[in-house]
Amino acid sequence: MEILIGTNHLALMAGSELICLELARYFRSLGHRVTLFTNVASDPMAGMFKSLLGLGIVTDPRAIAPFSYDVVYLQHHVAGLFDYRLDSASRERTAFVFGKLGRRTFMESGGWRFDRLLADAYFANSVETARRLNELEVTAPVSVFYNAAPSAYFRHPPEAARKLGRITVITNHLDPALAAALDQLSLDIQIERIGLQFRQRLVSPDLIGRSDLVISIGKTIPYALAARVPVYVYDHFGGPGYLTADNFALTARFNFTGRCCERRLDPGEIAREITAGYATADAFARTLGDSVLERYRLEPHLDAMLAVPPSHNAARAEQLARDPMIAQERLLAADLRQHWRNAQNQQRQGLRLRHSVRRWLAAGRRWTRHAARKGLHELGKLPQSFSA
């Protein structure tokens, strides 16, 4: 099959980008041909698609004809950028799936005309996101994919209890209190920090599997659950702390973001809770039922996406052509695209400026060292005694 994946940005190693990477990787493994579209493409994430999958990224919407694909997955309001007129390359039917990865931001909002006229299905990342879509009375079926993890992360539970020797912290927005707590814990425990403030790297089954504890929120949590590694849910929203039988259902309902309770602790409280509650959290991770974990296995959700019944493109094209709201949504999509691309250009200019400043400073330091050496050389030519 020909599959299109469309999103607003492929830049950081963050949740929405990782979803696109995992979709593309799985679809390619089945032999399907994948096209990637995004408004903004930059490293490190854009490079990952090239190095891992050999995929280039299309950033010009004029190069995309959605009706020429068998399956189209779209997120982040890019639907309004494309041409939906029929031509010789158009399929009779295409399955359109809209991914919704939250409910609080405009970029994740649902119920727009493009969604309603195109969607054959919605894939929501959490129960709360699905609930919001249903409140908007969307007509296409809504499924929850639970930010699921690829099967490579799944491991059998260890028989023996773990000891807390290695913590992996994965965050792009580290809470200051958590950062201070980690500094305290690092005196006795090995801590690996991954994210925008530290170093970006692709999370892998090996990285999660060799951890005794994962501290994160959101998309990382199913990785750890699948690997039977204890999880401490805490970040810039606060959070419930360790996942246990008492808080798992509520925390999962809110996609493990910490918004379920927004509990905030000071550094000392976090450090004490991490050490004191570890044994209970480890027991929960090792004994969590397989039936619960299966909902966090990604491949069945993606198989369901590929099986979504497609709709007739001719009917869609006619509806899009006569709907008066479509023109406004096209303007909105174009404005969003320009905003994000302008932001990318400003960021690049800022990086170039910082690189120039670094070069100037380095040149200044070299000149200073040279001048100092030359000055000492000239000084050596003077009489060696200044005594009267």
C-alpha positions in Angstrom: 0.0 0.0 0.0 0.9 3.6 -0.5 0.8 5.4 2.9 1.1 9.1 3.7 2.1 10.3 7.2 1.6 14.1 7.7 2.5 16.2 10.7 3.5 19.8 11.5 7.0 19.3 12.7 9.8 16.6 12.7 12.5 18.2 14.7 13.0 17.2 18.3 13.0 13.7 19.8 9.5 14.3 21.3 6.2 12.6 21.5 4.5 13.5 18.2 7.7 13.0 16.2 8.3 9.5 17.8 4.8 8.5 16.9 5.5 9.3 13.2 8.8 7.4 13.4 7.2 4.3 14.9 4.3 4.4 12.3 6.8 4.7 9.4 9.1 2.0 10.8 6.2 -0.5 11.2 4.6 0.2 7.9 7.9 -0.1 6.1 8.5 -3.5 7.9 5.3 -4.8 6.3 6.5 -3.8 2.9 4.3 -0.7 2.4 5.6 2.5 0.8 5.6 5.5 3.1 5.7 9.2 2.3 6.4 11.7 5.0 5.2 15.3 5.0 5.9 18.0 7.5 5.9 21.8 7.6 9.2 21.9 9.6 12.0 19.4 9.3 15.3 19.6 11.1 17.7 17.5 13.0 18.0 15.5 15.1 14.6 13.9 14.2 14.7 14.5 10.4 18.0 12.8 10.3 16.6 9.8 12.1 14.2 9.1 9.3 17.0 9.2 6.8 19.5 7.1 8.8 17.1 4.5 10.2 14.6 4.2 7.4 16.2 5.8 4.4 13.3 8.1 4.1 13.4 11.7 2.8 10.9 14.2 4.0 8.6 16.3 1.9 8.1 19.9 3.1 6.2 21.3 0.1 2.5 20.6 0.3 2.1 21.1 -3.5 4.0 17.8 -3.9 1.3 15.9 -1.9 -1.9 14.5 -3.5 -3.7 12.8 -0.6 -6.2 10.9 -2.8 -3.3 9.1 -4.5 -2.6 7.1 -1.3 -4.3 4.1 0.1 -4.0 5.2 3.8 -3.4 8.8 5.0 -2.5 9.5 8.6 -2.6 13.2 9.6 -2.0 15.1 12.8 -1.6 18.8 13.7 -3.9 20.5 11.3 -2.0 19.9 8.1 -5.0 18.6 6.2 -5.9 22.1 4.8 -2.6 22.4 3.0 -3.2 19.9 0.3 -5.0 19.7 -3.1 -8.0 17.4 -3.1 -8.9 17.6 -6.7 -9.2 14.3 -8.5 -6.7 13.3 -11.2 -5.4 10.3 -13.0 -3.3 9.2 -9.9 -6.3 9.3 -7.5 -7.5 6.2 -5.9 -11.2 5.4 -5.9 -11.0 5.1 -2.1 -8.6 6.3 0.6 -8.7 5.6 4.4 -8.1 8.9 6.3 -7.1 8.6 9.9 -6.6 11.6 12.1 -4.3 11.3 15.1 -5.2 13.4 18.1 -2.4 13.5 20.7 -4.0 15.7 23.4 -7.1 17.8 24.2 -5.8 21.1 25.6 -3.9 22.7 22.8 -5.1 24.1 19.5 -2.8 21.9 17.5 -4.6 18.8 18.9 -8.1 20.2 18.6 -10.8 18.2 16.7 -14.1 18.7 15.1 -12.9 20.9 12.2 -14.5 20.7 8.7 -11.5 19.0 7.1 -11.6 16.4 9.8 -15.3 15.8 9.5 -15.3 15.6 5.7 -12.2 13.4 5.4 -12.0 11.2 8.5 -12.7 7.5 8.4 -11.3 7.1 11.9 -9.7 9.0 14.8 -6.8 7.6 16.8 -6.6 9.2 20.2 -3.6 8.9 22.5 -5.7 8.6 25.7 -9.1 8.0 27.1 -9.5 11.7 27.9 -8.6 12.7 24.4 -11.1 10.3 23.0 -13.7 11.6 25.5 -13.1 15.1 24.2 -13.6 14.0 20.6 -16.8 12.3 21.4 -18.0 15.5 23.2 -17.5 17.3 19.9 -19.8 14.7 18.2 -17.3 13.7 15.6 -19.0 11.2 13.2 -16.0 8.8 12.5 -15.2 6.1 15.0 -12.7 7.0 17.8 -10.1 4.5 18.9 -7.6 4.8 21.7 -4.0 3.7 21.0 -2.7 4.5 24.5 0.6 5.9 23.2 1.5 2.2 22.8 5.1 0.8 22.6 6.6 -1.4 19.9 6.8 -5.1 20.7 10.6 -4.8 21.0 10.2 -3.1 24.4 8.2 -6.0 25.9 10.1 -8.3 28.3 9.2 -11.0 30.7 9.1 -9.9 34.3 12.2 -10.6 36.4 11.7 -13.1 39.1 13.8 -11.4 41.7 13.2 -7.9 43.1 15.5 -5.2 41.8 17.7 -2.9 43.7 17.8 0.8 42.8 21.2 1.4 41.2 20.4 3.1 37.9 17.8 5.8 37.1 17.0 6.9 33.6 15.4 10.4 33.4 13.8 11.2 30.1 12.3 14.7 29.7 12.3 17.8 27.5 11.0 20.0 30.2 12.7 19.1 33.5 11.0 20.3 36.7 13.4 22.3 38.9 12.4 20.4 42.1 13.0 17.1 40.3 16.4 18.3 39.0 17.5 19.2 42.6 16.2 15.8 43.9 18.2 14.0 41.2 21.3 15.9 42.3 20.8 14.6 45.8 20.3 11.0 44.6 23.3 11.1 42.3 25.6 10.8 45.3 24.6 7.1 45.6 22.7 6.2 42.4 23.8 6.3 38.8 21.6 8.7 36.9 21.3 9.1 33.1 19.6 12.2 31.9 18.2 12.4 28.4 16.3 15.3 26.8 16.5 18.8 25.4 18.4 20.2 28.5 21.0 17.4 28.5 21.6 15.4 25.3 19.0 14.1 22.9 19.1 10.5 21.9 16.6 8.0 20.6 15.1 5.9 23.4 15.6 2.2 22.8 14.5 -1.1 24.3 18.1 -1.6 25.5 18.2 1.8 27.3 14.9 1.1 29.1 15.7 -2.5 29.8 18.9 -1.8 31.6 17.3 0.8 33.9 16.2 0.1 37.4 13.8 3.1 37.3 12.5 5.4 34.6 11.4 8.9 35.5 9.3 10.6 32.8 5.8 11.4 31.6 3.7 10.7 28.6 5.0 8.6 25.7 7.9 7.1 27.6 5.8 5.5 30.2 4.4 2.6 28.0 8.0 1.8 27.1 8.9 1.2 30.7 5.6 -0.6 31.5 6.3 -3.0 28.6 9.8 -3.7 29.9 8.5 -4.3 33.5 10.6 -1.4 34.8 9.3 0.7 37.7 8.1 4.2 36.7 8.0 7.5 38.6 5.6 9.9 36.9 6.7 13.4 37.6 7.7 16.4 35.5 6.6 20.1 34.9 3.0 19.2 35.7 4.0 17.6 38.9 2.6 14.1 39.1 1.6 11.1 41.2 5.1 9.7 41.6 5.4 5.9 41.5 2.9 4.0 39.5 1.1 1.6 41.9 -2.1 -0.4 41.9 -3.8 2.5 43.7 -3.1 5.2 41.1 -2.5 3.3 37.8 -6.0 3.6 36.3 -6.4 7.3 37.0 -2.8 8.1 35.8 -3.3 6.1 32.7 -6.6 7.9 31.9 -4.6 11.1 31.6 -1.9 9.5 29.4 0.6 9.5 32.3 1.2 13.2 31.9 0.9 13.9 35.6 -2.2 16.0 35.1 -4.3 13.4 36.9 -3.4 15.1 40.2 -0.8 17.8 39.6 0.8 17.0 42.9 3.9 19.0 43.5 6.7 18.2 45.9 10.0 19.8 47.1 13.3 18.3 46.2 13.7 16.5 49.6 10.3 15.0 49.4 10.9 13.7 45.8 14.2 12.2 46.8 12.8 10.5 49.9 9.8 9.2 48.0 12.0 7.7 45.2 14.1 5.8 47.7 11.4 4.8 50.2 8.8 3.7 47.6 11.0 1.7 45.2 10.3 -1.8 46.5 6.5 -1.3 46.2 6.8 0.2 42.7 9.2 -2.6 41.6 6.7 -5.3 42.7 3.9 -3.5 40.8 5.9 -3.4 37.6 6.9 -7.1 37.8 3.3 -8.3 38.6 1.2 -6.0 36.3 -1.1 -8.3 34.4 -0.4 -9.3 30.8 -4.0 -8.4 29.8 -3.4 -4.8 31.0 -0.1 -4.5 29.2 -1.4 -5.8 25.9 -3.3 -2.5 25.3 0.1 -0.8 25.3 1.4 -3.0 22.4 1.6 -0.8 19.4 1.4 -3.2 16.4 -2.3 -4.3 16.9 -3.3 -0.7 16.9 -1.4 0.0 13.7 -2.9 -3.2 12.1 -6.3 -1.8 13.0 -5.3 1.5 11.4 -4.4 -0.3 8.2 -7.8 -2.1 8.3 -9.9 1.1 8.5 -12.6 0.9 5.8 -11.8 3.6 3.1 -14.3 6.1 1.8 -15.0 7.2 -1.8 -12.7 10.1 -2.8 -15.1 11.4 -5.4 -17.8 12.2 -2.8 -15.2 13.8 -0.6 -13.9 16.0 -3.4 -17.4 17.2 -4.1 -18.1 18.0 -0.5 -14.8 19.8 0.0 -15.4 21.9 -3.1 -18.8 23.2 -2.0 -18.3 23.6 1.8 -18.0 27.4 2.6 -15.8 26.7 5.7 -13.1 24.9 3.8 -11.5 28.1 2.4 -11.2 29.6 5.9 -9.6 26.4 7.2 -7.2 26.5 4.3 -6.1 30.0 5.3 -5.7 28.8 8.9 -3.5 25.9 7.9 -1.4 28.1 5.7 -1.0 30.7 8.5 0.1 27.9 10.9 2.6 26.6 8.4 4.1 30.1 7.9 4.3 30.7 11.6 6.2 27.5 12.3 8.5 28.0 9.3 9.2 31.6 10.4 10.0 30.3 13.9 12.4 27.7 12.4 14.2 30.4 10.4 14.5 32.6 13.4 15.9 29.6 15.4 18.4 28.9 12.6 19.5 32.6 12.6 19.9 32.5 16.3 22.1 29.4 16.0 24.1 31.0 13.3 24.6 34.1 15.5 25.6 31.9 18.5 28.1 30.0 16.3 29.5 33.4 15.1 29.8 34.7 18.6 31.6 31.5 19.6 34.0 31.9 16.7 34.6 35.5 17.6 35.3 34.6 21.2 37.6 31.7 20.2 39.5 34.1 17.9 39.7 36.6 20.7 41.1 34.0 23.1 43.7 32.9 20.4 44.7 36.6 19.8 45.0 37.2 23.6 47.2 34.1 24.0 49.4 35.1 21.0 49.7 38.7 22.3 50.6 37.4 25.8 53.3 35.2 24.4 54.6 38.0 22.2 54.6 40.3 25.1 56.6 37.9 27.2 59.1 37.4 24.4 59.6 41.1 24.1 59.9 41.4 27.9 62.7 38.8 27.8 64.8 41.2 25.7 64.8 43.8 28.5 67.5 44.0 31.2 66.9 41.3 33.8 67.6 43.5 36.9 65.7 46.6 37.7 67.4 47.3 41.0 69.1 50.6 41.5 
